[in-house]
């Protein structure tokens, strides 16, 4: 299935998953995210081991780039959620 709007779908899934992680410290949250990423990478298929490792390395580099791009966006999202001082 090709998603016509993958960014919207990803944001919607993140919104559904985020409450499950809320309240846990960074040790737990990072371990969960690392495990989910590792599960995804373990499912990669390739014709040989070298190709598999290259595909995984390419994904990880792209993934880290995407994470870095998303930090300011999500930081602003969190700031926008904070109550305005004196208003609740």
QUIKA-V537228 format. One record per residue. N is the residue number from 1. OMEGA is omega as a letter, one per 20 degrees, with the letter a starting at -180 (* if undefined). D_FIRST is the distance of its C-alpha to the first C-alpha in whole Angstrom. Layout:
n=N omega=OMEGA d_first=D_FIRST
n=N omega=OMEGA d_first=D_FIRST
This chain:
n=1 omega=r d_first=0
n=2 omega=a d_first=4
n=3 omega=a d_first=6
n=4 omega=r d_first=9
n=5 omega=a d_first=12
n=6 omega=r d_first=11
n=7 omega=r d_first=15
n=8 omega=r d_first=15
n=9 omega=r d_first=13
n=10 omega=r d_first=15
n=11 omega=r d_first=18
n=12 omega=r d_first=17
n=13 omega=r d_first=16
n=14 omega=r d_first=19
n=15 omega=r d_first=22
n=16 omega=a d_first=21
n=17 omega=a d_first=22
n=18 omega=r d_first=25
n=19 omega=r d_first=27
n=20 omega=a d_first=27
n=21 omega=a d_first=28
n=22 omega=r d_first=31
n=23 omega=r d_first=34
n=24 omega=r d_first=34
n=25 omega=a d_first=35
n=26 omega=r d_first=34
n=27 omega=a d_first=35
n=28 omega=a d_first=32
n=29 omega=a d_first=30
n=30 omega=r d_first=29
n=31 omega=r d_first=29
n=32 omega=a d_first=26
n=33 omega=r d_first=24
n=34 omega=r d_first=26
n=35 omega=r d_first=25
n=36 omega=r d_first=21
n=37 omega=r d_first=21
n=38 omega=r d_first=23
n=39 omega=r d_first=21
n=40 omega=a d_first=18
n=41 omega=r d_first=20
n=42 omega=a d_first=21
n=43 omega=r d_first=18
n=44 omega=r d_first=18
n=45 omega=r d_first=19
n=46 omega=a d_first=21
n=47 omega=r d_first=23
n=48 omega=a d_first=26
n=49 omega=r d_first=27
n=50 omega=r d_first=28
n=51 omega=r d_first=25
n=52 omega=a d_first=23
n=53 omega=r d_first=26
n=54 omega=r d_first=25
n=55 omega=r d_first=21
n=56 omega=r d_first=22
n=57 omega=r d_first=25
n=58 omega=r d_first=23
n=59 omega=a d_first=20
n=60 omega=r d_first=23
n=61 omega=r d_first=25
n=62 omega=a d_first=22
n=63 omega=a d_first=22
n=64 omega=r d_first=25
n=65 omega=r d_first=25
n=66 omega=r d_first=22
n=67 omega=a d_first=24
n=68 omega=r d_first=28
n=69 omega=a d_first=26
n=70 omega=a d_first=25
n=71 omega=a d_first=28
n=72 omega=r d_first=30
n=73 omega=a d_first=28
n=74 omega=r d_first=28
n=75 omega=r d_first=31
n=76 omega=r d_first=32
n=77 omega=r d_first=30
n=78 omega=r d_first=32
n=79 omega=a d_first=35
n=80 omega=r d_first=34
n=81 omega=a d_first=34
n=82 omega=r d_first=37
n=83 omega=r d_first=40
n=84 omega=a d_first=42
n=85 omega=a d_first=46
n=86 omega=a d_first=48
n=87 omega=r d_first=45
n=88 omega=* d_first=44
